[in-house]
Amino acid sequence: MTQIDFNTSPYEDAVIEKIVARAVGVAAEHDTQLDVLTATMDLTAAHRNCSLDLERLLTAERFTFNHDVFGIFRHLNRKTGKLGNCFLPRMAINRGSVMLQDQVFTIRHNGEQVWQVCLAGKVLPATWNSKGAAQAGLEVERRRLKIKELQNERDRKNPENRCPAGGDGGSAVAAVAASELSPSDKAAPHQAPSGSGHHFVQR
């Protein structure tokens, strides 16, 4: 059985305690009680697994704080201490180096279930109304990324042929994006969620 690492310094414990206290206040605003011990253990386990910038998290603006803290509560596997469902806190110190499996997953935004895409370790800001649309969006973004890689490689080999901003490279990407979506999935995606109504749910 995997043993979760809860080893933190007294200073880290103190900051986590303050983060939990703030989270308790947020939960109370929504008429919800938060178990302090469970919240403390969840944040400690997440910190030990993905190295949270605790000071920045404590003072983060409301949306980022809620996204990270309540996202941890939602997505932490309490048997392993690891985060699942493609969730990665914005205040993770090693966020840029963490590689996550490409996938689509659901979130709940203002009571509505929508879909998001995780690609090459990054969660894309757009949301879709259905899993099929999100999967189509994932394929579009994979091809967009591949085109960009090919263009960068071409530019390295032939810098004199580099496409100007807004040139034919952008048109190629747009053409790929248009061709990949089926008629039922071509509806424009939602804008990125904002505000405290953004809550993650499991798939």
N, C-alpha and C positions, 0 to 999 in steps of 0.2 A: 504493500500500500504506500502511495506517495505521501511523504511528510511535508507539510507546508512550512515554509520558512517565515517565521515571525520575528526574527532577530533584528531589532532596530536599536538605535542609540537613544539615550534619554531625550536628546534634543528633537529627534524625529518623532518620538512618542508625544512630546509636548505639542508639536505642530499638528500632528494627526488629531490630537484631542481637540484642538481649536477648529480644525476642519469639520470634525464630527459635530461640534457644537453649532457651527454655522448651518450644517445640513439639517440638524434637528429643528432649527428655526425655520428653514425653508419648508420642511415637511409640515410643521405646525401651521404655516400659512395656508396649507391645502388641507387642513383638518386631518392630517395623517401623523401617526406616531412612529418614530424611528427608534429601533432598539439600539442603544448606545454601544453595548458590547459587540453586537453583530457588526455594526457599522465600523467600529474600530478595527475589528479583525479583518473585515473585507478590505479596508483601505490599506492596512498593514501588509496583507498578502499581495495586493496589487502593486504596492510600492516595491516590495522585494522582487517582484517578477518583471516589472517594466520600468523601474526607477523613476518615480514621479518627482517632478520639481515641486516639492511640498509647499515651499514659501510662495511661489507664484500661484499655485492652486488655491491656497488660502485667501489670497487677495484678488483672485481672478474676477472679472466682471461676471454678472449673474448667469448669463447663458453658458459661458464656458465652464463655470463652476458646476452648474446643474448637469450639463452634458457629461462632464468627467465623473463627478461623484456619484450621481444616480445611475449613470451608465455602468460604473463599476459594480454598484449594488445589483444591477439587473443582469450583467453578463459574466460575473465572476463564477467560476466553477469552484465550489467550496470543498470539493474533494481533492483538487489539484492545486488550487490557488492561482490558476491561470485564467486569463480573460478569453472568452469565446465570441462566436457570432461576428467575427471581423471587427470587434470593437477595440479601439486604441485611444486612450485618453489624449487630449490635446496637450496636456502638461506632462506627457511622458518624455523624459530627457532623451531617450534613444529612439524617439518616434520615427525619425528619418531613416534609421537603419533597420527597422523591424520590417520583415517581409511577410506579408499575409497572403493566404490563398485567395485567388480571384474568385469572387462569388457575389451573389445577390442576397439581400437580406431585408427583412421588414423592420420598420419603425412605426411608432404611433405618433402622429402630429396633430394636436388639437382634437384628439378623439378619432382621427381618421387613419386607417392603416394604409401606408404607402411603402414603396420599395426603393432601396438604394443599392449602389454598386460599389464594391471594393475591388480595386485594380492596382496591382503592383505595389501593395502596401499602403494605398491611399483610398480613403472613402470619398467618392465623387460628391459634389454638393447638390446635384440635381436629384429629384425623386420622381418615381413613375407610379401610375395607378395600378399596374398589374405586374405579376412576376414575368410574364412573357415580354412585356415592354422593357422591363429592367434587363432581362437576359439579352434582348436585342441591343439595348444600349451598351451592355458590357462588350458585345462583339464589335459594335461600332467603335468603342473606345480602344479596344485591342488593336483594331486595324489603324485607327488614328495614331496610336503610339508606334506601331510598326512603320507607318509612312514617315513619321517624324524621325525615327531611328535611321531609316534608309536615306532620308534627305540630309541628315547630319553627317552620315557616312560619306555621301556623295560630295557634300560641301568640304569635308576634310580632304578628300582626294582631289577635288577640282574647285578650289575657292573662287576662281573667276566666274564659275557658272552658278554661284549662289543665287537663289531666288530672292528678290526683294520682298519686303513685308507686303502681304496682300497679293502676291504674285500667283503663278500657277500652282504652287505648292498648296496654298490654301484652298484653291478650287478643287484640287484632287481630293483633299480631305473631305470637303463638303459633298463631293460626288459619292465617295465611299459611304459617308453617313446616310445620304439619301437612299442609296441602293440597298442598305442592309435592313431597313425597317419595312416590315410588312404593312399593308394599308391600315390594319387595325392598331398598329403600334406607332403610327407616325404622329400622333398627337403630341404636342410639345410637353416636355416634362414639367413638373412643378418647379417653382423656385426653391432654393435651399430653405429648410425650415429655420425659423428664428423664434426667439423668445422662450419662455419657460414651458411652453406647451409641447416641446420636443422630447418625447420619451421613447426609449428603445423597448422593443418587445422581441421575444424569441421567435424564430421561424416556425 
